[in-house]
Amino acid sequence: MELSTINYSKFINTVNSRRRPMITRELTKQVYNATGPVISLAEGMPNAQTFPFDSINFSLKDGSSFSIEGEELDMALQYLPTQGHPKLIKCLKDFHCRIHRPPVWHRSDLIITNGSQEGISRVIEMCIEEGDSVIVQNPLYSGTAIILNPYKPELIPIDQDEFGIKPTMLRRVLKQRKKLSMTNKNIKMPKLMYLNPTGANPTGTVMTLERKQAVYKIACEYNILILEDEAYQFLHFMEHIPPSFQSMDTEGRVLRFDSLSKIVSSGLRIGWVSGPKELIHAIELQMQAGCLHPSSLSQTLAYKLLNHWGYDGFMARMESIQDYYRVRRDITIAAMERHLTGLCYWSVPDAGMFVWIEVLGLTDVYDMLMTFGIKKGIVFVPGHAFMADSDQACNFIRASFSKVDPEKIDSAMASLAQLIREEQERLRLKLENCT
Ligand SMILES: Cc1ncc(COP(=O)(O)O)c(C=O)c1O
């Protein structure tokens, strides 16, 4: 299917299809984009002369520094067009094209959001109606589940292994559904597929190129939009990661979510969504109503930093971040091998911040972690948080190696081993009492 044949209005729900541009926001965009002098009496903006700041200086850990002052500071403290700071958008588009070389970039656009979480939530809330079906990878990032759940969607979980979601399962499920939907009007075909291909939260899996190609082909056959959440794209431990969905998107059916959270600062709240112009525009209308735009100061700081580093400096920085987290991952895996061998199963994550641990010999870990673990002073996330049905028993645990002191990882894993042994013993006694 060619890009021009995709009818994007099919993906936008009733409420959001009623949205119209806000005239004042559109005028702000015109004023910012004007190439000649403009005298504007249009905008309801405060006068920058009343702002209390004169200059803001930033010192970096590498000894360099930059400041924001004059007109640049006025702009950093003022309202911006909803799409974002024009210079930041230009810089991100440049980086984006160099990294992904998207085949239909000329028909794509990019919008800045309050972290990628806002982007994911805006898109889901823009697209789905109550009761819609949505394809999700299983296990699923809990931040996506909390957006979806109030819509009472029918989640179609597609299992992952160490190569990402399984295209054979995806095809089988869609084929069956299609057949059923011919005779049963209550069976809806999914419009959206949410994927977290690099360093999936919680499994740390990196989806292979072959899997991506197979999944993309299926999405084209069934006219499904792919939501490519790449919060951990730069946080990988491989020579190279496989090309993105967006880099193979010849039809314009990928909306991609990026973020500075894991690589610069999570508190800046800078993320961006890129994809087909029509859909980016629809997100812009939603944001005009929802927040006007993400923080101007954060956007200016992000732009200044990326501009200060330049593309090569940014990529070099990403490599040093990868080295930093690789060391932590290796320390964590070594501690797990020492303490959890025989008690648990895990695969070594190729990206992200997490190890996904299957506890052997137990069917459920909720009470063990939430009651006994917390009492012992160790905190892990029970796998329930990432399951389509969080009420079901689950024997998986998510361990994060990003923040904890490396010296404490060994004792945390030793405590986990003890916790598991105690739980196994409790279970054994319970069974003994029943017989
Ligand atoms: C998979 C995934 N996507 C998105 C996010 C949201 O990140 P942010 O909104 O900080 O960009 C997170 C945060 O942990 C995440 O793990």
The ligand as an ORCA input file, in Angstrom:
! r2SCAN-3c Opt
* xyz 0 1
  C       9.273      1.559     27.453
  C       9.107      2.939     27.957
  N       8.491      3.833     27.187
  C       8.296      5.098     27.585
  C       8.734      5.517     28.812
  C       8.442      6.940     29.225
  O       9.609      7.687     29.267
  P       9.624      9.264     29.228
  O       8.221      9.768     29.270
  O      10.400      9.675     30.408
  O      10.278      9.612     27.935
  C       9.382      4.627     29.669
  C       9.825      5.051     31.014
  O      10.298      4.326     31.827
  C       9.582      3.303     29.222
  O      10.185      2.387     29.986
*
